[in-house]
Amino acid sequence: MSIGSAAAAGSRGRALALSFARFLPILACTAFALLIVPVIVPAVVAAQDTKPPAASSQGQTAGGQAASPGSSAGAPPATAPATAPATAPVAEQDTVHVEPRALSKPEATQPAPPPRAPDVPGIKTRTRPLVRDVNLVLVPVTITDPMNRLVTGLEKENFQVFEGDKSQPIQSFTSEDAPISLGVIFDVSGSMSDKIQKSRDAVVEFFKTANPQDEFFMITFSDQPELIADFTRSVEEVQDKLITVQAKGRTALLDAIYLGIDKMHNAHNQKKALLIISDGGDNRSRYTESEIKSRVREADVQIYAIGLFDAAPPTPEEREGPSLLADITEVTGGRTFTIDSASELSDVATKIGVELRNQYVIGYRPINAARDGKWRKIKVKLLPPKGLPPLHVYAKTGYYAPSE
């Protein structure tokens, strides 16, 4: 080898040694990282997982959210679990509420018998028998607003009862749904031929408001009344009896009302009511209008009626139909609903059912304890909370005192 070649080889060797010396620290760091990182990283992660949350009184929001002082503007704040208040605000509890009418069918997912209560909340599942006291006068009361909607939530202090001109101390007060003994008086006279099916549907809707403790009977009438279903707790049994009825004959409405009131002597519940479905006045009964009105005043039975009256009734009896039913129902604290179309029947029947479930029942012992058998007038007055519109009171107008 020549001296020049040896010198060149020595220069290349020194260059390689210098290059290796420069890269040696980098290689050492890389090897160190490969050995240490797998040990350190899991330890750091574990430490973060077990680190308790920092408590901070700063940044707490009204909704229970706390923002970390070091968090970025776009990061979502931590949310504390929301806790529902144990009770509603006092202002809401004391507010008398007006409930809308129930004009739609109950939801399919709701059981029947109810509740229900369609648009009108408050159809209650709890029932409590009314207190039986032979010396206690019980007065069912319905309150409605100017839009004919039921008003619930009133208290004992919102009512006054007068017998004659004397205020009576209220001994008992309840707004709970009490079991009802109820009779349906169903017109099957000839003029009902084109309304029978809609009337059947109305009875079905009415029974959807029933409670298990209720009992029912059914009277149909044309030339004469007939008890087609005696007292039963089975709404299906009553409804089945309606399937085969046919419209024919004339209208013995007053006789049917008399039979319905007489049947109430066998009722098991203290609260009693009749529902009349008819399209005209009476033209066949043995009993007179004055006799029935007297009988109604003697009975402790609320009467409701749905009247399907033609715009131009063809006979004098049918023209008197609306006023006859109104006179009979008003004295009992019930109501008459007059409609022009059979298509409205189901909605009105549901409304009556809801109303019977949302009444106040006031009980008082008369200051006049004489057992003289005389008629005593009752007047229920309302002392509504401030802020309510004028309200209407429906209650029976009197009762006969017991006699020796």
HUVEN-V691953 format. One record per residue. SS is DSSP state (~ for helix, > for strand, _ for the rest). PHI is phi in whole degrees, 0 to 359 (999 if undefined). BURIAL is + if it has 16 or more other C-alpha atoms within 10 Angstrom, else -. Layout:
ss: [SS;SS]
phi: [PHI;PHI]
burial: [BURIAL;BURIAL]
This chain:
ss: [_;_;~;~;~;~;~;~;~;~;~;~;~;~;~;~;~;~;~;~;~;~;~;~;~;~;~;~;~;~;~;~;~;~;~;~;~;~;~;~;~;~;~;~;~;~;~;~;~;~;_;_;_;_;_;_;_;_;_;>;_;_;_;_;>;>;_;_;_;_;_;_;_;_;_;_;_;>;>;_;_;_;_;_;_;_;_;_;_;~;~;~;~;~;_;_;>;>;_;_;_;_;_;_;_;_;_;_;_;_;_;_;_;_;_;_;_;_;_;_;_;_;_;_;_;_;>;_;_;_;_;_;_;_;_;_;>;>;>;>;>;>;>;>;_;_;_;_;_;>;>;>;_;_;_;~;~;~;>;>;>;>;>;_;_;>;>;>;_;>;>;>;>;>;_;_;>;_;_;>;>;>;>;>;>;>;>;_;_;~;~;~;_;_;_;~;~;~;~;~;~;~;~;~;~;~;~;_;_;_;_;_;_;_;>;>;>;>;>;>;>;_;_;_;>;>;>;>;>;>;>;>;_;_;~;~;~;~;~;~;~;~;_;_;_;_;_;_;_;_;_;_;~;~;~;~;~;~;~;~;~;~;~;~;~;~;_;_;_;_;>;>;>;>;>;>;>;>;_;_;_;_;_;_;_;_;_;_;~;~;~;~;~;~;~;~;~;~;_;_;_;>;>;>;>;>;>;>;_;_;_;_;_;_;_;~;~;~;~;_;~;~;~;~;~;~;~;~;~;~;_;_;_;_;_;>;>;>;>;_;_;~;~;~;~;~;~;~;~;~;~;~;~;~;~;~;~;_;_;>;>;>;>;>;_;_;_;_;_;_;_;>;_;_;>;>;>;>;>;>;>;>;_;_;_;_;_;_;_;_;_;>;>;>;>;_;_;>;>;>;_;_;>;_]
phi: [999;279;296;293;293;298;295;295;296;294;296;294;295;295;295;296;296;294;297;297;296;291;275;300;299;296;296;294;296;297;297;297;296;297;276;269;303;301;272;285;300;301;295;295;298;298;296;292;294;266;288;293;294;284;272;221;270;261;82;284;264;296;270;90;258;239;260;290;303;265;284;280;296;270;280;290;288;289;248;280;300;276;243;289;295;294;224;288;304;302;299;287;295;274;281;283;252;256;261;290;292;260;244;243;290;295;297;296;280;274;286;230;295;301;285;224;193;308;290;263;296;109;294;257;269;284;232;219;301;291;294;267;211;297;265;260;270;259;233;291;228;247;241;232;263;299;265;66;262;292;247;241;96;286;243;307;293;272;235;229;240;242;247;69;252;252;290;251;292;280;268;218;207;212;236;281;284;264;302;238;261;229;245;257;250;244;283;238;289;303;290;268;303;269;237;300;295;297;291;300;300;296;296;300;295;298;290;292;270;286;247;300;276;287;225;220;220;227;240;256;210;220;293;206;281;218;278;265;213;281;310;206;266;265;292;297;298;291;298;297;294;280;298;263;290;238;276;193;82;260;236;264;296;296;297;293;296;300;297;297;294;297;295;293;295;262;290;262;257;285;273;228;206;241;241;257;238;208;243;191;279;269;217;213;287;278;281;271;297;294;295;291;298;294;295;295;295;285;275;264;225;283;236;244;218;245;254;259;256;291;298;233;302;282;236;301;298;290;292;276;306;301;290;298;294;297;296;289;284;298;295;267;89;271;214;250;251;262;232;260;228;295;294;274;303;298;296;291;299;297;300;296;301;295;299;297;272;233;257;267;238;257;239;214;260;302;298;278;270;296;261;254;70;270;284;238;283;241;225;258;247;251;244;287;299;296;99;270;287;302;247;251;250;244;205;297;269;171;200;267;295;295;238;291]
burial: [-;-;-;-;-;-;-;-;-;-;-;-;-;-;-;-;-;-;-;-;-;-;-;-;-;-;-;-;-;-;-;-;-;-;-;-;-;-;-;-;-;-;-;-;-;-;-;-;-;-;-;-;-;-;-;-;-;-;-;+;-;-;-;-;-;+;+;-;-;-;-;-;-;-;-;-;+;-;-;-;-;-;-;-;-;-;-;-;-;-;-;-;-;-;-;+;-;+;+;+;+;+;+;+;-;+;-;-;-;-;-;+;-;+;+;+;+;+;+;+;+;+;+;+;+;-;+;-;-;+;-;-;-;-;-;+;+;+;+;+;+;+;+;+;+;-;-;-;+;+;+;+;-;+;+;+;-;-;+;+;+;-;+;-;-;-;-;+;-;+;-;+;+;+;+;+;+;+;+;+;+;+;+;+;+;+;+;+;+;+;+;+;-;-;+;+;-;+;+;+;+;+;+;+;+;+;+;+;+;+;+;-;-;+;+;+;+;+;+;+;+;+;+;+;+;+;+;-;+;+;+;+;+;-;+;-;-;+;+;-;-;+;-;-;-;-;+;+;+;+;+;+;+;+;+;+;+;+;-;+;+;-;+;+;-;-;+;-;+;+;+;+;+;+;+;+;+;+;+;+;+;+;+;+;+;-;-;-;-;-;-;+;+;-;+;+;+;+;+;+;+;+;+;+;+;+;+;+;+;-;-;-;-;-;-;-;-;+;+;-;+;+;-;+;+;+;-;+;+;+;+;+;+;+;+;+;+;+;+;-;-;+;-;+;+;+;+;+;+;+;+;+;+;+;+;+;+;+;+;+;+;+;+;+;+;+;-;-;-;-;-;-;-;-;-;-;-;+;+;+;-;+;-;+;-;-;-;-;-;-;+;-;-;+;+;+;+;+;+;+;+;-;-;-]
